[in-house]
């Protein structure tokens, strides 16, 4: 099962994307719809709300007067917290029921308006953000809901801003154009990323690693952070460190478009225990991406990312493994030393140009250089007081 988190600001057109995904066969779980379901007349949820806030939050027909309830809690954080304390557990229970009934090969799209605000992104295999400029959203809210401009802008300001949404977005859909434009993007996303991603998770196979050398991409840092957030959530108390390592973690250095990650855990037993959990989270077991000394070590276990849109190479090892410290030392030394970065970049480009970045000779040349400069990095660590 593939779990996709879908969100976007009010008026961004998230429902258009959700409907298109559902047309393709996704199982859509709408958090807003469930929130309405669990407070329908006669439910324990509505009874609890009335007990907390009084009969004035009821409409004439005995249902929840949602506009009155919204007005009651919009500018009252304490009241909003009490309401959420009633509704959120009920929504969680109903969501779990729907998930338990989903088929093994389902692509589940969870439409959650406050996904960003409630820090839920790491619990999904992939997060899809739908966005549109504020002026477009204000116009849509006026046309579709008759909402005054001041109210619309207040609602927009109360939600996560674009920067926070971009920080968790694995996929960013600009929905400022026509509905047909965004539907076309969703069609491509479905066929080229979501369908193979689901199959990879279900079959426990990583997406292929990219083999060509490319110039440094600043987006690698954010992609690594999102992957590490998911990994830390799975590893829980077993993790001692989770880091972005390798060339993709160093500015100005070219690399294959594969995010290198390292998970250090308390013991070798934890390395084995985490295997199935990481696979469920979208990081199945994998062969080593390069024939270097670390890759051949018996106490390092490799995992790959199942997402075909974001290749990942994750190595898992015990915290006391010396190679865990060495990877962090070389990364931080290269970040600090511009001359070393330039030399490393030259070595990589030169050998990739001769044999290709997927050839053993490229890996050997790169590893030989790193082995040769490890003593220099250790002197830098001693002089600066560096520790992992």
VOMARMI-285473 format. One line per 8 residues: number of its first residue (from 1); their letters; for each residue x negated, z negated, y negated of C-alpha. Coordinates in Angstrom, 1 decimal, padded with zeros to 4 digits. Layout:
NUM) A) X Z Y | ...
END
This chain:
1) XXXXXXXX) 000.0 000.0 000.0 | -001.2 000.9 -003.5 | -000.3 -001.4 -006.3 | -000.1 000.2 -009.7 | 000.6 -001.8 -012.8 | 002.5 000.1 -015.5 | 002.9 -001.1 -019.1 | 002.9 000.0 -022.7
9) XXXXXXXX) 004.2 -001.2 -026.0 | 007.8 -001.2 -027.0 | 008.9 002.4 -027.8 | 005.9 004.0 -026.2 | 008.1 005.8 -023.7 | 007.1 003.9 -020.6 | 010.4 004.6 -018.9 | 009.7 008.4 -019.0
17) XXXXXXXX) 006.5 007.8 -017.0 | 008.2 005.3 -014.7 | 011.0 007.8 -013.9 | 008.6 010.6 -013.2 | 006.5 008.5 -010.8 | 009.7 007.5 -009.0 | 010.7 011.1 -008.7 | 007.4 011.7 -006.9
25) XXXXXXXX) 008.2 009.0 -004.4 | 006.8 005.8 -005.9 | 008.6 002.5 -005.2 | 009.4 001.4 -008.8 | 009.7 -002.4 -009.4 | 011.1 -002.9 -012.9 | 010.3 -006.4 -014.1 | 012.8 -006.2 -016.9
33) XXXXXXXX) 015.6 -005.1 -014.5 | 014.7 -008.0 -012.2 | 014.7 -010.4 -015.1 | 018.3 -009.3 -015.9 | 019.2 -009.6 -012.2 | 018.1 -013.2 -011.8 | 020.2 -014.4 -014.7 | 023.4 -012.6 -013.9
41) XXXXXXXX) 026.6 -014.7 -014.0 | 026.8 -017.1 -011.1 | 023.0 -017.2 -010.5 | 020.9 -020.4 -010.5 | 018.8 -018.7 -013.2 | 021.7 -018.5 -015.7 | 022.8 -022.0 -014.9 | 019.3 -023.3 -015.6
49) XXXXXXXX) 019.2 -021.4 -018.9 | 022.5 -022.9 -020.0 | 021.4 -026.3 -019.0 | 018.3 -025.9 -021.1 | 019.7 -024.1 -024.2 | 023.4 -024.8 -024.2 | 026.5 -022.6 -024.0 | 025.7 -020.8 -027.3
57) XXXXXXXX) 023.4 -018.5 -025.4 | 026.4 -017.1 -023.4 | 028.5 -014.1 -024.3 | 032.3 -014.2 -024.2 | 032.4 -012.8 -020.7 | 030.1 -015.6 -019.4 | 027.0 -013.4 -019.2 | 023.7 -014.2 -021.0
65) XXXXXXXX) 023.9 -013.1 -024.6 | 020.5 -011.5 -024.5 | 020.2 -010.7 -028.3 | 021.1 -014.3 -029.1 | 018.6 -015.6 -026.5 | 015.9 -013.3 -027.9 | 016.6 -014.5 -031.5 | 016.5 -018.1 -030.3
73) XXXXXXXX) 013.0 -017.8 -028.8 | 011.3 -015.0 -030.7 | 009.7 -017.2 -033.4 | 009.7 -020.4 -031.3 | 006.8 -020.5 -028.9 | 007.9 -023.8 -027.3 | 011.4 -022.4 -026.6 | 010.0 -019.2 -025.3
81) XXXXXXXX) 007.8 -021.2 -022.9 | 010.8 -023.1 -021.6 | 012.7 -019.8 -021.0 | 009.7 -018.2 -019.3 | 009.3 -021.3 -017.1 | 012.9 -020.6 -015.8 | 012.8 -016.9 -015.5 | 009.3 -016.0 -014.4
89) XXXXXXXX) 009.3 -017.9 -011.1 | 012.6 -016.3 -010.2 | 011.2 -012.8 -011.1 | 008.1 -013.5 -009.0 | 010.2 -014.5 -006.0 | 012.4 -011.4 -006.2 | 009.3 -009.2 -006.7 | 007.7 -010.6 -003.6
97) XXXXXXXX) 010.9 -009.8 -001.6 | 010.8 -006.2 -002.7 | 007.1 -005.9 -001.9 | 007.6 -007.4 001.5 | 010.1 -004.6 002.3 | 007.9 -001.7 001.1 | 006.5 000.7 003.7 | 002.8 000.5 004.6
105) XXXXXXXX) 002.0 003.8 002.8 | 004.0 003.0 -000.4 | 002.7 003.6 -003.9 | 004.3 000.7 -005.7 | 004.6 001.0 -009.4 | 005.2 -002.4 -011.1 | 006.7 -001.8 -014.5 | 005.7 -005.0 -016.4
113) XXXXXXXX) 006.1 -005.1 -020.2 | 003.8 -008.1 -020.7 | 001.2 -007.2 -018.1 | -001.6 -007.3 -020.7 | -000.3 -010.4 -022.5 | 000.0 -012.3 -019.2 | -003.5 -011.2 -017.9 | -002.1 -009.6 -014.8
121) XXXXXXXX) -004.3 -006.5 -014.7 | -006.8 -007.6 -012.0 | -004.0 -008.1 -009.5 | -003.4 -004.3 -009.4 | -005.4 -001.5 -007.8 | -004.9 000.5 -010.9 | -003.5 -000.1 -014.4 | -001.6 002.7 -016.2
129) XXXXXXXX) -001.0 002.3 -020.0 | 001.5 004.4 -021.9 | 000.8 004.6 -025.6 | 002.1 006.2 -028.8 | 001.2 005.6 -032.4 | 003.2 002.8 -034.1 | 005.1 005.2 -036.4 | 006.3 007.2 -033.5
137) XXXXXXXX) 007.4 004.1 -031.7 | 009.3 002.8 -034.8 | 011.1 006.1 -035.1 | 012.0 006.1 -031.4 | 013.3 002.6 -031.6 | 015.5 003.5 -034.6 | 016.9 006.6 -032.8 | 017.4 005.0 -029.4
145) XXXXXXXX) 018.4 001.4 -030.2 | 019.3 001.5 -033.9 | 016.6 -001.0 -034.6 | 015.7 -001.5 -038.3 | 012.2 -000.6 -039.1 | 011.2 -004.2 -040.0 | 012.4 -005.5 -036.7 | 010.7 -002.7 -034.8
153) XXXXXXXX) 007.4 -003.4 -036.5 | 007.7 -007.1 -035.9 | 008.3 -006.5 -032.2 | 005.3 -004.2 -032.0 | 003.1 -006.7 -033.8 | 004.1 -009.4 -031.4 | 002.8 -007.5 -028.4 | -000.8 -006.8 -027.4
161) XXXXXXXX) -002.6 -004.4 -029.7 | -004.2 -001.1 -028.7 | -007.7 -002.6 -028.3 | -006.4 -005.2 -025.7 | -004.5 -002.5 -023.8 | -007.4 -000.1 -023.7 | -009.6 -002.9 -022.3 | -007.5 -003.1 -019.1
169) XXXXXXXX) -006.5 000.6 -018.8 | -007.8 002.5 -015.9 | -005.5 005.4 -017.0 | -004.5 005.9 -020.6 | -001.5 008.2 -021.2 | -000.8 009.4 -024.8 | 002.9 009.8 -025.0 | 003.1 010.8 -028.7
177) XXXXXXXX) 004.2 014.4 -027.8 | 007.1 015.8 -025.9 | 008.4 014.2 -022.7 | 007.4 017.3 -020.8 | 003.8 016.9 -021.9 | 003.5 013.4 -020.5 | 005.4 014.3 -017.3 | 002.8 017.0 -016.6
185) XXXXXXXX) 000.0 014.5 -017.0 | 001.8 012.2 -014.6 | 002.2 015.0 -012.0 | -001.6 015.5 -012.1 | -002.2 011.8 -011.9 | 000.0 011.5 -008.8 | -001.5 014.3 -006.8 | -005.1 014.0 -007.7
193) XXXXXXXX) -005.5 010.2 -008.0 | -002.7 008.1 -006.8 | -001.9 009.8 -003.5 | -005.6 009.9 -002.3 | -006.2 006.4 -003.6 | -003.3 005.1 -001.5 | -004.6 006.8 001.6 | -008.1 005.5 001.0
201) XXXXXXXX) -006.9 001.9 000.7 | -004.6 002.2 003.8 | -007.3 003.9 005.9 | -010.1 001.6 004.6 | -012.3 004.4 003.4 | -014.2 004.7 000.1 | -013.9 007.6 -002.2 | -016.9 010.0 -002.1
209) XXXXXXXX) -019.8 009.0 -004.3 | -020.9 011.4 -007.0 | -024.3 012.8 -006.3 | -025.3 014.6 -009.5 | -027.3 012.9 -012.3 | -025.5 012.7 -015.6 | -026.3 011.2 -019.0 | -025.4 007.6 -019.7
217) XXXXXXXX) -021.7 007.1 -020.4 | -020.7 004.0 -022.5 | -017.4 004.0 -020.6 | -019.3 002.8 -017.5 | -019.5 -000.7 -019.0 | -015.7 -001.1 -019.3 | -015.0 000.4 -015.9 | -017.5 -002.1 -014.4
225) XXXXXXXX) -015.8 -005.0 -016.1 | -012.4 -004.0 -014.8 | -013.7 -003.6 -011.3 | -015.5 -007.0 -011.5 | -012.3 -008.7 -012.7 | -010.6 -007.5 -009.5 | -013.5 -008.5 -007.3 | -013.7 -012.0 -008.8
233) XXXXXXXX) -010.0 -012.5 -008.3 | -010.4 -011.7 -004.6 | -013.6 -013.6 -004.1 | -012.3 -016.8 -005.7 | -014.4 -019.8 -005.2 | -016.7 -018.0 -002.8 | -018.3 -016.1 -005.7 | -021.4 -017.4 -007.5
241) XXXXXXXX) -022.0 -014.2 -009.6 | -020.4 -010.8 -010.0 | -022.5 -008.3 -012.0 | -022.8 -004.8 -013.2 | -026.3 -003.7 -012.1 | -028.4 -000.5 -011.7 | -028.8 002.4 -014.1 | -025.1 002.6 -015.1
249) XXXXXXXX) -025.6 -000.9 -016.6 | -028.6 000.2 -018.8 | -028.2 002.1 -022.0 | -029.9 005.5 -022.4 | -030.7 005.9 -018.7 | -029.1 008.7 -016.8 | -027.4 007.9 -013.5 | -025.0 009.2 -010.9
257) XXXXXXXX) -021.5 008.6 -012.0 | -021.1 005.7 -009.6 | -020.7 002.1 -011.0 | -023.2 -000.1 -009.3 | -021.9 -003.7 -008.8 | -023.3 -006.8 -007.1 | -021.3 -009.7 -005.7 | -023.3 -012.8 -004.8
265) XXXXXXXX) -021.5 -015.4 -002.7 | -022.3 -018.8 -001.4 | -023.4 -017.9 002.1 | -023.8 -015.1 004.7 | -020.5 -016.3 006.2 | -018.7 -015.6 003.0 | -020.1 -012.1 003.0 | -018.3 -011.4 006.3
273) XXXXXXXX) -015.1 -013.3 005.4 | -014.7 -011.3 002.2 | -014.9 -007.9 003.9 | -011.1 -007.5 004.7 | -010.1 -009.0 001.4 | -012.2 -006.6 -000.6 | -010.8 -003.7 001.4 | -007.3 -004.8 000.6
281) XXXXXXXX) -008.2 -004.9 -003.1 | -009.5 -001.3 -003.0 | -013.2 -001.8 -002.0 | -013.5 -000.9 001.7 | -016.7 -001.0 003.7 | -019.2 001.8 003.0 | -022.5 003.2 004.1 | -025.5 002.6 001.7
289) XXXXXXXX) -025.5 005.1 -001.2 | -029.3 005.4 -001.1 | -032.1 004.9 001.5 | -034.0 002.2 -000.4 | -035.4 -001.1 000.8 | -032.4 -003.1 -000.4 | -029.9 -000.7 001.3 | -031.7 -001.1 004.6
297) XXXXXXXX) -031.7 -004.9 004.5 | -029.6 -006.4 007.2 | -028.2 -009.1 005.0 | -026.7 -006.8 002.4 | -023.2 -005.4 003.0 | -022.0 -002.3 001.1 | -018.5 -001.5 -000.1 | -017.2 001.4 -002.0
305) XXXXXXXX) -014.3 001.9 -004.4 | -011.2 003.6 -002.9 | -010.2 005.1 -006.3 | -011.2 008.8 -006.4 | -011.1 008.6 -010.2 | -013.7 005.8 -010.4 | -016.5 005.8 -007.8 | -018.0 002.3 -007.2
313) XXXXXXXX) -020.9 001.1 -005.1 | -020.6 -002.6 -004.4 | -023.2 -004.6 -002.6 | -022.3 -008.1 -001.3 | -025.0 -010.6 -000.4 | -025.7 -014.3 -000.3 | -026.7 -015.9 -003.6 | -030.1 -017.0 -002.2
321) XXXXXXXX) -031.1 -013.4 -001.2 | -034.1 -012.6 -003.4 | -032.9 -009.0 -004.0 | -029.9 -010.4 -005.9 | -032.2 -011.9 -008.5 | -034.4 -008.8 -008.5 | -031.5 -006.5 -009.4 | -030.6 -008.7 -012.4
329) XXXXXXXX) -034.2 -009.0 -013.5 | -034.8 -005.3 -013.5 | -031.5 -004.6 -015.3 | -032.2 -007.1 -018.1 | -035.8 -006.1 -018.5 | -034.9 -002.5 -018.8 | -032.2 -003.4 -021.4 | -034.8 -005.3 -023.4
337) XXXXXXXX) -037.7 -002.8 -023.2 | -037.0 000.6 -024.8 | -040.4 002.1 -023.5 | -039.6 001.1 -020.0 | -036.1 002.6 -020.3 | -037.6 005.9 -021.5 | -040.1 006.0 -018.7 | -037.4 005.3 -016.1
345) XXXXXXXX) -035.1 008.0 -017.5 | -038.0 010.5 -017.4 | -038.7 009.7 -013.7 | -035.1 010.1 -012.8 | -034.6 013.4 -014.7 | -037.8 014.8 -013.4 | -037.2 014.1 -009.7 | -033.5 015.0 -009.9
353) XXXXXXXX) -034.4 018.3 -011.4 | -036.8 019.0 -008.5 | -034.9 017.8 -005.4 | -031.5 016.8 -006.7 | -030.2 013.3 -007.1 | -028.8 013.2 -003.6 | -032.1 013.9 -001.9 | -034.1 011.1 -000.3
361) XXXXXXXX) -037.2 012.1 -002.3 | -035.3 011.3 -005.5 | -034.3 007.8 -004.2 | -037.9 007.2 -003.0 | -039.5 008.2 -006.3 | -037.0 006.0 -008.2 | -037.6 003.1 -005.9 | -041.4 003.5 -006.0
369) XXXXXXXX) -041.3 003.2 -009.8 | -039.1 000.1 -009.7 | -041.4 -001.5 -007.1 | -044.4 -000.7 -009.3 | -043.0 -002.3 -012.4 | -041.5 -005.4 -010.8 | -044.6 -007.4 -011.7 | -044.3 -006.3 -015.3
377) XXXXXXXX) -040.7 -007.4 -015.3 | -041.7 -010.8 -013.8 | -044.3 -011.3 -016.6 | -041.6 -010.5 -019.2 | -039.3 -013.1 -017.5 | -042.0 -015.8 -017.6 | -042.8 -015.0 -021.3 | -039.2 -015.0 -022.5
385) XXXX) -037.9 -017.8 -020.2 | -035.4 -015.4 -018.6 | -033.2 -016.6 -015.8 | -030.4 -014.8 -014.0
END
